[in-house]
Protein backbone atom coordinates (compact mmCIF):
# COMPACT_ATOMS: atom_id res chain seq x y z
CA UNK A 1 0.00 0.00 0.00
CA UNK A 2 1.34 3.43 -0.98
CA UNK A 3 2.40 5.66 1.90
CA UNK A 4 0.01 8.62 2.29
CA UNK A 5 1.41 11.91 1.07
CA UNK A 6 3.15 13.42 4.14
CA UNK A 7 3.30 16.97 2.77
CA UNK A 8 0.04 18.41 4.06
CA UNK A 9 -1.26 21.57 2.35
CA UNK A 10 -4.34 22.15 4.50
CA UNK A 11 -5.49 21.19 7.96
CA UNK A 12 -3.43 19.34 10.54
CA UNK A 13 -2.68 15.61 10.44
CA UNK A 14 -0.68 15.26 13.65
CA UNK A 15 2.87 15.91 14.85
CA UNK A 16 4.48 13.37 12.49
CA UNK A 17 3.71 15.49 9.43
CA UNK A 18 4.19 18.84 11.16
CA UNK A 19 7.51 20.50 10.37
CA UNK A 20 9.64 21.93 13.18
CA UNK A 21 8.11 24.94 15.05
CA UNK A 22 9.42 23.36 18.26
CA UNK A 23 10.38 26.72 19.78
CA UNK A 24 7.13 28.40 18.77
CA UNK A 25 5.02 25.49 20.02
CA UNK A 26 6.89 25.53 23.34
CA UNK A 27 6.42 29.31 23.75
CA UNK A 28 2.74 29.09 22.92
CA UNK A 29 2.15 26.23 25.35
CA UNK A 30 4.10 27.97 28.10
CA UNK A 31 2.01 31.13 27.79
CA UNK A 32 -1.31 29.26 27.76
CA UNK A 33 -0.44 26.96 30.66
CA UNK A 34 0.61 29.98 32.72
CA UNK A 35 -2.61 31.88 32.14
CA UNK A 36 -1.50 34.31 29.42
CA UNK A 37 -3.33 35.11 26.20
CA UNK A 38 -1.31 35.19 22.97
CA UNK A 39 -1.47 37.24 19.78
CA UNK A 40 -0.03 35.34 16.81
CA UNK A 41 0.76 37.47 13.76
CA UNK A 42 2.01 36.35 10.34
CA UNK A 43 0.96 36.64 6.70
CA UNK A 44 -1.38 33.96 5.42
CA UNK A 45 0.27 30.68 4.33
CA UNK A 46 3.05 30.90 6.93
CA UNK A 47 1.47 28.07 8.92
CA UNK A 48 -0.33 29.89 11.75
CA UNK A 49 -3.25 27.45 11.79
CA UNK A 50 -0.95 24.44 11.78
CA UNK A 51 1.00 25.86 14.72
CA UNK A 52 -2.22 26.49 16.65
CA UNK A 53 -3.44 22.95 15.98
CA UNK A 54 -0.06 21.49 16.94
CA UNK A 55 0.01 23.41 20.23
CA UNK A 56 -3.59 22.41 21.00
CA UNK A 57 -2.70 18.79 20.30
CA UNK A 58 0.11 19.04 22.87
CA UNK A 59 -1.96 20.71 25.61
CA UNK A 60 -2.45 18.75 28.85
CA UNK A 61 -5.66 16.71 28.96
CA UNK A 62 -7.31 18.98 31.52
CA UNK A 63 -7.68 21.70 28.84
CA UNK A 64 -10.69 21.88 26.54
CA UNK A 65 -10.01 23.35 23.10
CA UNK A 66 -11.98 25.52 20.67
CA UNK A 67 -10.82 26.68 17.23
CA UNK A 68 -12.82 29.19 15.19
CA UNK A 69 -11.96 30.93 11.91
CA UNK A 70 -13.80 34.24 11.46
CA UNK A 71 -12.31 35.18 8.06
CA UNK A 72 -15.71 34.89 6.35
CA UNK A 73 -17.58 37.03 8.91
CA UNK A 74 -18.65 40.52 7.85
CA UNK A 75 -20.54 41.90 10.88
CA UNK A 76 -20.97 41.36 14.59
CA UNK A 77 -23.98 39.05 14.18
CA UNK A 78 -21.84 36.77 11.96
CA UNK A 79 -19.19 36.68 14.65
CA UNK A 80 -21.69 35.86 17.40
CA UNK A 81 -23.22 32.88 15.56
CA UNK A 82 -19.85 31.58 14.28
CA UNK A 83 -18.25 31.92 17.71
CA UNK A 84 -21.19 30.33 19.56
CA UNK A 85 -21.32 27.47 17.06
CA UNK A 86 -17.60 26.69 17.56
CA UNK A 87 -17.79 27.01 21.35
CA UNK A 88 -20.83 24.79 21.79
CA UNK A 89 -19.83 22.17 19.20
CA UNK A 90 -16.36 21.86 20.76
CA UNK A 91 -17.53 21.78 24.38
CA UNK A 92 -20.83 19.91 24.01
CA UNK A 93 -21.45 16.84 26.14
CA UNK A 94 -24.27 14.36 25.44
CA UNK A 95 -27.45 14.32 27.46
CA UNK A 96 -30.39 16.48 28.46
CA UNK A 97 -28.48 18.34 31.12
CA UNK A 98 -26.31 20.03 28.52
CA UNK A 99 -29.35 20.91 26.39
CA UNK A 100 -30.92 22.55 29.44
CA UNK A 101 -27.70 24.49 29.98
CA UNK A 102 -27.87 25.74 26.41
CA UNK A 103 -31.41 26.93 26.91
CA UNK A 104 -30.30 28.93 29.93
CA UNK A 105 -27.42 30.70 28.18
CA UNK A 106 -28.37 30.66 24.50
CA UNK A 107 -32.13 31.22 24.43
CA UNK A 108 -31.91 34.19 22.06
CA UNK A 109 -29.65 32.25 19.68
CA UNK A 110 -32.18 29.46 19.13
CA UNK A 111 -29.75 26.50 19.14
CA UNK A 112 -30.41 23.54 16.84
CA UNK A 113 -28.84 20.10 17.32
CA UNK A 114 -27.98 17.93 14.28
CA UNK A 115 -26.69 14.34 14.75
CA UNK A 116 -23.69 13.55 12.52
CA UNK A 117 -22.90 10.24 10.72
CA UNK A 118 -19.94 9.62 13.06
CA UNK A 119 -22.21 9.80 16.12
CA UNK A 120 -21.18 13.32 17.13
CA UNK A 121 -23.52 16.27 17.44
CA UNK A 122 -23.34 19.49 15.44
CA UNK A 123 -24.89 22.64 16.91
CA UNK A 124 -25.97 25.61 14.82
CA UNK A 125 -27.59 28.91 15.75
CA UNK A 126 -30.18 31.24 14.31
CA UNK A 127 -29.80 34.78 15.60
CA UNK A 128 -32.29 37.61 15.59
CA UNK A 129 -30.49 40.89 14.77
CA UNK A 130 -32.09 42.58 17.78
CA UNK A 131 -30.49 40.05 20.14
CA UNK A 132 -26.85 40.27 19.00
CA UNK A 133 -25.32 41.69 22.18
CA UNK A 134 -27.57 39.65 24.46
CA UNK A 135 -26.50 36.51 22.61
CA UNK A 136 -22.82 37.47 22.83
CA UNK A 137 -23.23 37.93 26.58
CA UNK A 138 -24.84 34.48 26.73
CA UNK A 139 -21.84 32.91 25.03
CA UNK A 140 -19.39 34.55 27.42
CA UNK A 141 -21.57 33.68 30.43
CA UNK A 142 -21.54 30.06 29.26
CA UNK A 143 -17.72 30.15 29.05
CA UNK A 144 -17.49 31.75 32.49
CA UNK A 145 -19.53 28.84 33.90
CA UNK A 146 -16.99 26.24 32.71
CA UNK A 147 -15.07 24.45 35.44
CA UNK A 148 -12.30 23.10 33.17
CA UNK A 149 -9.78 25.48 31.59
CA UNK A 150 -10.47 26.23 27.93
CA UNK A 151 -8.13 27.43 25.17
CA UNK A 152 -9.93 29.33 22.40
CA UNK A 153 -8.11 30.18 19.17
CA UNK A 154 -9.77 32.84 17.01
CA UNK A 155 -8.16 32.85 13.57
CA UNK A 156 -8.11 35.94 11.28
CA UNK A 157 -9.08 38.05 14.27
CA UNK A 158 -8.40 41.30 12.38
CA UNK A 159 -11.80 40.83 10.71
CA UNK A 160 -13.51 42.45 13.72
CA UNK A 161 -11.95 45.78 12.70
CA UNK A 162 -13.82 45.59 9.40
CA UNK A 163 -17.29 45.19 10.91
CA UNK A 164 -19.68 48.12 10.38
CA UNK A 165 -20.59 48.24 14.08
CA UNK A 166 -18.54 50.56 16.30
CA UNK A 167 -16.39 49.56 19.29
CA UNK A 168 -16.53 45.80 18.62
CA UNK A 169 -13.02 45.19 19.92
CA UNK A 170 -13.75 47.18 23.10
CA UNK A 171 -16.94 45.15 23.57
CA UNK A 172 -15.03 41.86 23.25
CA UNK A 173 -12.18 43.03 25.49
CA UNK A 174 -14.64 44.04 28.21
CA UNK A 175 -15.92 40.45 28.38
CA UNK A 176 -12.72 38.53 27.70
CA UNK A 177 -10.82 40.16 30.56
CA UNK A 178 -13.26 38.63 33.06
CA UNK A 179 -12.74 35.03 31.96
CA UNK A 180 -9.80 33.88 34.10
CA UNK A 181 -10.34 30.22 33.23
CA UNK A 182 -10.25 30.85 29.47
CA UNK A 183 -7.04 31.37 27.49
CA UNK A 184 -7.23 33.02 24.07
CA UNK A 185 -5.05 32.83 20.97
CA UNK A 186 -5.77 35.77 18.68
CA UNK A 187 -4.28 34.95 15.27
CA UNK A 188 -4.19 37.39 12.38
CA UNK A 189 -2.59 37.90 8.98
CA UNK A 190 -2.83 41.67 8.51
CA UNK A 191 -0.08 43.33 10.50
CA UNK A 192 -1.49 46.86 10.37
CA UNK A 193 -4.90 45.88 11.76
CA UNK A 194 -3.54 43.46 14.37
CA UNK A 195 -0.97 46.00 15.54
CA UNK A 196 -3.70 48.62 15.85
CA UNK A 197 -5.55 46.40 18.33
CA UNK A 198 -2.72 44.79 20.29
CA UNK A 199 0.43 46.91 19.87
CA UNK A 200 -0.77 50.53 19.56
CA UNK A 201 -1.38 52.17 22.98
CA UNK A 202 -4.88 53.26 21.89
CA UNK A 203 -5.90 49.74 20.86
CA UNK A 204 -8.56 48.03 23.00
CA UNK A 205 -6.33 44.96 23.54
CA UNK A 206 -3.14 46.93 24.16
CA UNK A 207 -0.77 45.20 26.57
CA UNK A 208 -3.25 42.37 27.23
CA UNK A 209 -1.45 39.48 25.48
CA UNK A 210 1.93 38.06 24.62
CA UNK A 211 2.83 39.14 21.07
CA UNK A 212 4.25 36.32 18.93
CA UNK A 213 5.23 37.23 15.35
CA UNK A 214 5.66 34.09 13.24
CA UNK A 215 8.55 33.85 10.80
CA UNK A 216 9.19 31.16 8.19
CA UNK A 217 10.62 27.77 9.16
CA UNK A 218 14.41 27.68 8.84
CA UNK A 219 15.89 26.09 5.72
CA UNK A 220 17.92 23.40 7.52
CA UNK A 221 15.12 21.97 9.69
CA UNK A 222 12.78 22.11 6.71
CA UNK A 223 15.27 20.22 4.54
CA UNK A 224 15.73 17.51 7.19
CA UNK A 225 11.96 17.20 7.58
CA UNK A 226 11.41 16.71 3.84
CA UNK A 227 14.43 14.45 3.33
CA UNK A 228 13.30 12.06 6.09
CA UNK A 229 10.17 11.02 4.21
CA UNK A 230 11.88 10.45 0.84
CA UNK A 231 14.76 8.48 2.37
CA UNK A 232 12.34 6.31 4.38
CA UNK A 233 10.70 5.30 1.07
CA UNK A 234 14.07 4.58 -0.56
CA UNK A 235 13.64 7.54 -2.92
CA UNK A 236 16.30 10.06 -4.02
CA UNK A 237 16.36 13.51 -2.45
CA UNK A 238 18.37 16.46 -3.79
CA UNK A 239 19.41 18.84 -1.03
CA UNK A 240 20.55 21.40 -3.60
CA UNK A 241 17.22 21.36 -5.41
CA UNK A 242 15.37 21.68 -2.11
CA UNK A 243 17.52 24.73 -1.27
CA UNK A 244 16.49 26.28 -4.59
CA UNK A 245 12.81 25.58 -3.87
CA UNK A 246 13.04 26.99 -0.35
CA UNK A 247 14.74 30.20 -1.47
CA UNK A 248 12.48 30.69 -4.45
CA UNK A 249 9.47 30.93 -2.13
CA UNK A 250 11.47 32.45 0.75
CA UNK A 251 10.54 29.51 2.96
CA UNK A 252 6.80 30.31 3.03
CA UNK A 253 5.26 27.09 4.28
CA UNK A 254 2.25 26.60 2.00
CA UNK A 255 4.23 27.00 -1.24
CA UNK A 256 7.06 24.71 -0.14
CA UNK A 257 4.55 22.11 1.06
CA UNK A 258 2.53 22.34 -2.16
CA UNK A 259 5.56 21.73 -4.37
CA UNK A 260 6.77 18.86 -2.18
CA UNK A 261 3.26 17.39 -2.24
CA UNK A 262 3.30 17.19 -6.05
CA UNK A 263 6.85 15.88 -6.23
CA UNK A 264 5.94 13.12 -3.76
CA UNK A 265 2.83 12.33 -5.80
CA UNK A 266 4.96 11.23 -8.79
CA UNK A 267 6.61 8.49 -6.73
CA UNK A 268 10.05 8.92 -8.32
CA UNK A 269 11.67 11.02 -5.61
CA UNK A 270 13.01 14.56 -5.44
CA UNK A 271 15.77 14.26 -8.03
CA UNK A 272 16.54 17.67 -9.47
CA UNK A 273 15.39 21.20 -10.32
CA UNK A 274 13.21 19.86 -13.12
CA UNK A 275 10.99 18.22 -10.50
CA UNK A 276 10.53 21.62 -8.87
CA UNK A 277 9.71 23.38 -12.14
CA UNK A 278 7.22 20.70 -13.16
CA UNK A 279 5.42 20.93 -9.80
CA UNK A 280 5.30 24.73 -9.90
CA UNK A 281 4.01 24.62 -13.48
CA UNK A 282 1.22 22.28 -12.38
CA UNK A 283 0.24 24.55 -9.50
CA UNK A 284 0.12 27.64 -11.73
CA UNK A 285 -1.74 25.87 -14.55
CA UNK A 286 -4.41 24.69 -12.12
CA UNK A 287 -5.09 28.32 -11.19
CA UNK A 288 -5.02 29.76 -14.70
CA UNK A 289 -8.74 30.60 -14.91
CA UNK A 290 -8.79 31.98 -11.37
CA UNK A 291 -5.83 34.25 -12.06
CA UNK A 292 -7.33 35.46 -15.36
CA UNK A 293 -10.55 36.41 -13.56
CA UNK A 294 -8.62 38.05 -10.73
CA UNK A 295 -6.60 40.22 -13.10
CA UNK A 296 -9.64 41.16 -15.21
CA UNK A 297 -11.49 42.28 -12.08
CA UNK A 298 -8.89 44.96 -11.32
CA UNK A 299 -8.91 48.54 -12.58
CA UNK A 300 -6.45 49.59 -15.27
CA UNK A 301 -4.00 51.18 -12.82
CA UNK A 302 -4.14 48.21 -10.44
CA UNK A 303 -3.43 45.77 -13.29
CA UNK A 304 -0.42 47.82 -14.34
CA UNK A 305 0.95 47.98 -10.79
CA UNK A 306 0.50 44.24 -10.24
CA UNK A 307 2.34 43.42 -13.46
CA UNK A 308 5.12 45.86 -12.61
CA UNK A 309 5.66 44.47 -9.11
CA UNK A 310 5.58 40.89 -10.44
CA UNK A 311 8.14 41.75 -13.11
CA UNK A 312 10.55 43.22 -10.55
CA UNK A 313 9.90 40.49 -7.97
CA UNK A 314 10.07 43.09 -5.22
CA UNK A 315 9.31 46.77 -5.68
CA UNK A 316 11.63 48.67 -3.35
CA UNK A 317 10.54 52.16 -4.43
CA UNK A 318 7.28 51.81 -6.36
CA UNK A 319 6.49 55.54 -6.26
CA UNK A 320 10.02 56.50 -7.28
CA UNK A 321 10.79 58.05 -10.66
CA UNK A 322 12.78 55.08 -11.94
CA UNK A 323 10.05 52.51 -11.23
CA UNK A 324 7.27 54.70 -12.61
CA UNK A 325 9.09 55.51 -15.85
CA UNK A 326 10.34 51.97 -16.42
CA UNK A 327 6.85 50.53 -16.10
CA UNK A 328 5.02 53.51 -17.67
CA UNK A 329 2.88 54.15 -14.62
CA UNK A 330 1.02 57.30 -13.55
CA UNK A 331 1.70 60.03 -11.02
CA UNK A 332 3.30 59.06 -7.68
CA UNK A 333 0.22 60.11 -5.69
CA UNK A 334 -2.05 57.96 -7.86
CA UNK A 335 0.19 54.91 -7.63
CA UNK A 336 0.55 55.37 -3.85
CA UNK A 337 -3.23 55.10 -3.52
CA UNK A 338 -3.33 52.02 -5.75
CA UNK A 339 -0.60 50.36 -3.68
CA UNK A 340 -2.47 50.92 -0.42
CA UNK A 341 -5.69 49.57 -1.92
CA UNK A 342 -3.93 46.44 -3.19
CA UNK A 343 -2.35 45.90 0.24
CA UNK A 344 -5.73 46.27 1.95
CA UNK A 345 -7.19 43.66 -0.40
CA UNK A 346 -4.21 41.34 0.18
CA UNK A 347 -3.05 41.36 -3.44
CA UNK A 348 0.20 43.02 -2.44
CA UNK A 349 2.18 42.54 0.75
CA UNK A 350 4.48 45.19 2.20
CA UNK A 351 7.76 43.85 3.61
CA UNK A 352 10.77 45.62 5.11
CA UNK A 353 12.37 45.52 1.66
CA UNK A 354 9.40 46.65 -0.42
CA UNK A 355 6.20 45.41 -2.02
CA UNK A 356 5.67 41.85 -3.30
CA UNK A 357 2.72 40.02 -4.83
CA UNK A 358 0.93 38.34 -1.91
CA UNK A 359 0.24 35.12 -3.81
CA UNK A 360 3.61 33.91 -5.12
CA UNK A 361 1.94 31.68 -7.72
CA UNK A 362 -0.01 34.68 -9.02
CA UNK A 363 3.32 36.50 -9.37
CA UNK A 364 4.74 33.63 -11.45
CA UNK A 365 1.62 33.65 -13.62
CA UNK A 366 1.89 37.42 -14.15
CA UNK A 367 5.53 37.07 -15.20
CA UNK A 368 4.45 34.45 -17.76
CA UNK A 369 2.12 37.02 -19.32
CA UNK A 370 4.99 39.43 -19.81
CA UNK A 371 7.00 36.94 -21.89
ZIVEN-V183003 format. One record per residue. N is the residue number from 1. RES is the residue in three letters. SS is DSSP state (H for helix, E for strand, C for the rest). OMEGA is omega in whole degrees, 0 to 359 (999 if undefined). BURIAL is # if it has 16 or more other C-alpha atoms within 10 Angstrom, else .. Layout:
# ZIVEN-V183003
((N;RES;SS;OMEGA;BURIAL) (N;RES;SS;OMEGA;BURIAL))
This chain:
# ZIVEN-V183003
((1;UNK;C;182;.) (2;UNK;C;178;.) (3;UNK;C;178;.) (4;UNK;C;181;.) (5;UNK;C;184;.) (6;UNK;C;185;#) (7;UNK;C;186;#) (8;UNK;C;180;#) (9;UNK;C;175;#) (10;UNK;C;179;.) (11;UNK;C;182;.) (12;UNK;C;184;#) (13;UNK;C;178;.) (14;UNK;C;185;.) (15;UNK;H;182;.) (16;UNK;H;180;.) (17;UNK;H;178;.) (18;UNK;C;186;#) (19;UNK;C;169;#) (20;UNK;C;183;#) (21;UNK;C;181;#) (22;UNK;H;180;.) (23;UNK;H;181;.) (24;UNK;H;178;#) (25;UNK;H;180;#) (26;UNK;H;180;.) (27;UNK;H;180;.) (28;UNK;H;179;#) (29;UNK;H;181;#) (30;UNK;H;179;.) (31;UNK;H;183;#) (32;UNK;H;182;#) (33;UNK;H;179;.) (34;UNK;C;170;.) (35;UNK;C;181;.) (36;UNK;C;172;#) (37;UNK;C;185;#) (38;UNK;E;171;#) (39;UNK;E;183;#) (40;UNK;E;186;#) (41;UNK;E;174;#) (42;UNK;C;175;#) (43;UNK;C;176;#) (44;UNK;C;178;#) (45;UNK;C;174;#) (46;UNK;C;178;#) (47;UNK;C;179;#) (48;UNK;H;183;#) (49;UNK;H;177;#) (50;UNK;H;178;#) (51;UNK;H;179;#) (52;UNK;H;180;#) (53;UNK;H;180;#) (54;UNK;H;178;#) (55;UNK;H;179;#) (56;UNK;H;178;#) (57;UNK;H;183;.) (58;UNK;H;180;.) (59;UNK;C;174;#) (60;UNK;C;186;.) (61;UNK;C;181;.) (62;UNK;C;179;.) (63;UNK;C;166;#) (64;UNK;E;188;#) (65;UNK;E;178;#) (66;UNK;E;174;#) (67;UNK;E;179;#) (68;UNK;E;178;#) (69;UNK;E;183;#) (70;UNK;C;182;#) (71;UNK;C;184;.) (72;UNK;C;182;.) (73;UNK;C;183;#) (74;UNK;C;182;.) (75;UNK;C;184;#) (76;UNK;H;180;#) (77;UNK;H;176;#) (78;UNK;H;180;#) (79;UNK;H;185;#) (80;UNK;H;182;#) (81;UNK;H;180;#) (82;UNK;H;181;#) (83;UNK;H;180;#) (84;UNK;H;179;#) (85;UNK;H;181;#) (86;UNK;H;181;#) (87;UNK;H;185;#) (88;UNK;H;180;#) (89;UNK;H;181;#) (90;UNK;H;187;#) (91;UNK;H;184;.) (92;UNK;C;172;#) (93;UNK;C;183;.) (94;UNK;C;174;.) (95;UNK;C;183;.) (96;UNK;H;182;.) (97;UNK;H;180;.) (98;UNK;H;178;.) (99;UNK;H;178;#) (100;UNK;H;177;.) (101;UNK;H;179;.) (102;UNK;H;180;#) (103;UNK;H;182;.) (104;UNK;H;185;.) (105;UNK;H;190;#) (106;UNK;H;182;#) (107;UNK;H;183;.) (108;UNK;H;179;#) (109;UNK;H;179;#) (110;UNK;C;182;.) (111;UNK;E;177;#) (112;UNK;E;182;.) (113;UNK;E;178;.) (114;UNK;E;176;.) (115;UNK;E;180;.) (116;UNK;C;181;.) (117;UNK;C;181;.) (118;UNK;C;179;.) (119;UNK;C;179;.) (120;UNK;C;181;.) (121;UNK;E;177;#) (122;UNK;E;178;#) (123;UNK;E;174;#) (124;UNK;E;188;#) (125;UNK;E;175;#) (126;UNK;C;189;.) (127;UNK;C;172;#) (128;UNK;C;184;.) (129;UNK;H;183;.) (130;UNK;H;185;.) (131;UNK;H;186;.) (132;UNK;H;186;#) (133;UNK;H;176;.) (134;UNK;H;180;.) (135;UNK;H;177;#) (136;UNK;H;176;#) (137;UNK;H;179;#) (138;UNK;H;179;#) (139;UNK;H;180;#) (140;UNK;H;175;#) (141;UNK;H;177;#) (142;UNK;H;179;#) (143;UNK;H;179;#) (144;UNK;H;182;#) (145;UNK;C;184;.) (146;UNK;C;178;.) (147;UNK;C;180;.) (148;UNK;C;176;.) (149;UNK;C;182;#) (150;UNK;E;172;#) (151;UNK;E;180;#) (152;UNK;E;175;#) (153;UNK;E;177;#) (154;UNK;E;183;#) (155;UNK;E;183;#) (156;UNK;C;186;#) (157;UNK;H;180;#) (158;UNK;H;180;#) (159;UNK;H;184;#) (160;UNK;H;177;#) (161;UNK;H;180;#) (162;UNK;H;180;.) (163;UNK;C;179;#) (164;UNK;C;180;.) (165;UNK;C;180;.) (166;UNK;C;172;.) (167;UNK;C;180;.) (168;UNK;H;183;#) (169;UNK;H;177;#) (170;UNK;H;178;.) (171;UNK;H;181;.) (172;UNK;H;180;#) (173;UNK;H;183;.) (174;UNK;H;179;.) (175;UNK;H;183;.) (176;UNK;H;184;#) (177;UNK;C;179;.) (178;UNK;C;177;.) (179;UNK;C;186;#) (180;UNK;C;182;.) (181;UNK;C;182;#) (182;UNK;E;175;#) (183;UNK;E;181;#) (184;UNK;E;166;#) (185;UNK;E;177;#) (186;UNK;E;182;#) (187;UNK;E;181;#) (188;UNK;E;184;#) (189;UNK;C;181;#) (190;UNK;C;188;#) (191;UNK;H;184;.) (192;UNK;H;181;.) (193;UNK;H;180;#) (194;UNK;H;179;#) (195;UNK;H;179;#) (196;UNK;H;180;#) (197;UNK;H;192;#) (198;UNK;H;185;#) (199;UNK;C;181;#) (200;UNK;C;182;.) (201;UNK;C;181;.) (202;UNK;C;180;.) (203;UNK;C;184;#) (204;UNK;C;182;#) (205;UNK;C;182;#) (206;UNK;C;174;.) (207;UNK;C;182;.) (208;UNK;C;183;.) (209;UNK;C;165;#) (210;UNK;E;178;#) (211;UNK;E;181;#) (212;UNK;E;173;.) (213;UNK;E;184;.) (214;UNK;C;177;#) (215;UNK;C;178;#) (216;UNK;C;175;#) (217;UNK;C;180;#) (218;UNK;C;183;.) (219;UNK;H;184;.) (220;UNK;H;177;.) (221;UNK;H;179;.) (222;UNK;H;179;#) (223;UNK;H;180;#) (224;UNK;H;178;.) (225;UNK;H;182;#) (226;UNK;H;183;#) (227;UNK;H;183;#) (228;UNK;H;183;.) (229;UNK;H;180;#) (230;UNK;H;181;#) (231;UNK;H;180;.) (232;UNK;H;178;.) (233;UNK;C;181;.) (234;UNK;C;182;.) (235;UNK;C;179;.) (236;UNK;C;177;.) (237;UNK;E;180;#) (238;UNK;C;177;.) (239;UNK;H;180;#) (240;UNK;H;180;.) (241;UNK;H;176;#) (242;UNK;H;179;#) (243;UNK;H;178;#) (244;UNK;H;177;.) (245;UNK;H;182;#) (246;UNK;H;184;#) (247;UNK;H;180;.) (248;UNK;H;179;.) (249;UNK;C;177;.) (250;UNK;C;175;#) (251;UNK;C;182;#) (252;UNK;C;195;#) (253;UNK;H;188;#) (254;UNK;H;182;#) (255;UNK;H;178;#) (256;UNK;H;179;#) (257;UNK;H;183;#) (258;UNK;H;177;#) (259;UNK;H;178;#) (260;UNK;H;179;#) (261;UNK;H;181;#) (262;UNK;H;176;#) (263;UNK;H;178;#) (264;UNK;H;183;#) (265;UNK;H;182;.) (266;UNK;H;177;.) (267;UNK;C;181;.) (268;UNK;C;178;.) (269;UNK;C;178;#) (270;UNK;E;192;#) (271;UNK;C;189;#) (272;UNK;C;181;#) (273;UNK;H;180;#) (274;UNK;H;176;.) (275;UNK;H;179;#) (276;UNK;H;182;#) (277;UNK;H;179;.) (278;UNK;H;180;.) (279;UNK;H;179;#) (280;UNK;H;178;#) (281;UNK;H;178;.) (282;UNK;H;180;.) (283;UNK;H;181;#) (284;UNK;H;180;#) (285;UNK;H;180;.) (286;UNK;H;182;.) (287;UNK;C;186;.) (288;UNK;H;181;.) (289;UNK;H;179;.) (290;UNK;H;181;.) (291;UNK;H;176;#) (292;UNK;H;180;.) (293;UNK;H;180;.) (294;UNK;H;181;.) (295;UNK;H;180;#) (296;UNK;H;183;.) (297;UNK;C;181;.) (298;UNK;C;173;.) (299;UNK;C;183;.) (300;UNK;H;182;.) (301;UNK;H;180;.) (302;UNK;H;178;#) (303;UNK;H;181;#) (304;UNK;H;180;#) (305;UNK;H;180;#) (306;UNK;H;179;#) (307;UNK;H;181;#) (308;UNK;H;180;#) (309;UNK;H;179;#) (310;UNK;H;180;#) (311;UNK;H;180;#) (312;UNK;H;183;.) (313;UNK;C;173;#) (314;UNK;C;181;#) (315;UNK;E;185;#) (316;UNK;C;180;#) (317;UNK;C;188;.) (318;UNK;C;174;#) (319;UNK;C;178;#) (320;UNK;C;184;.) (321;UNK;H;183;.) (322;UNK;H;181;.) (323;UNK;H;183;#) (324;UNK;H;180;#) (325;UNK;H;182;.) (326;UNK;H;182;.) (327;UNK;C;176;#) (328;UNK;C;180;.) (329;UNK;C;185;#) (330;UNK;C;183;.) (331;UNK;C;180;.) (332;UNK;H;182;.) (333;UNK;H;178;.) (334;UNK;H;182;.) (335;UNK;H;177;#) (336;UNK;H;178;.) (337;UNK;H;178;.) (338;UNK;H;180;#) (339;UNK;H;181;#) (340;UNK;H;178;.) (341;UNK;H;180;.) (342;UNK;H;176;#) (343;UNK;H;180;#) (344;UNK;H;181;.) (345;UNK;C;176;.) (346;UNK;C;171;#) (347;UNK;C;171;#) (348;UNK;E;176;#) (349;UNK;E;182;#) (350;UNK;E;178;#) (351;UNK;C;177;.) (352;UNK;C;184;.) (353;UNK;C;181;.) (354;UNK;C;183;.) (355;UNK;E;175;#) (356;UNK;E;173;#) (357;UNK;E;185;#) (358;UNK;C;180;#) (359;UNK;C;185;.) (360;UNK;H;178;#) (361;UNK;H;175;#) (362;UNK;H;178;#) (363;UNK;H;178;#) (364;UNK;H;179;#) (365;UNK;H;178;#) (366;UNK;H;178;#) (367;UNK;H;176;#) (368;UNK;H;181;.) (369;UNK;H;184;.) (370;UNK;H;184;.) (371;UNK;C;999;.))
